């Protein structure tokens, strides 16, 4: 009973159907008609798709860099032995990993360090200057200047 009283005070529930319909107004029970809008041109959909793939690739390389670092450290040796000659420090503990593992981690980390700023800059250029909507709730530069119908 206390829960219902709290929800009623917050106008989340109503004591009677008439009170609920009064709160909803005259449009209760009707859905607004949706008009099919013009489809985006093919080149804009292609740019959106290529950007999404690049965004995903940079994210995967970032996660992969951290995973490779942790996995290589866990499988590393305490002392340099055989092909485990590259020192890696994780949480103050030094382990020795192979050169191939270090090269893979360096590659993934480089892709991440170059890719994140590149994706951010390209997103701003594509959305604001080229006019391809990557962010649905943010207007393009043409709409902000009023040159395009909203």
Secondary structure, DSSP 8 states (H G I E B T S, - for coil): -HHHHHHHHTTSS-SSHHHHHHHH-TTTT------------HHHHHHHHHHHHHHHHHHHHHHHHHHHHHHHHHHSBSS-BTTEEEEEEETTEEEEEEHHHHHHHHHHHHHHHHHHHHHHHHHHIIIIII---SSTTS--HHHHHT-S--
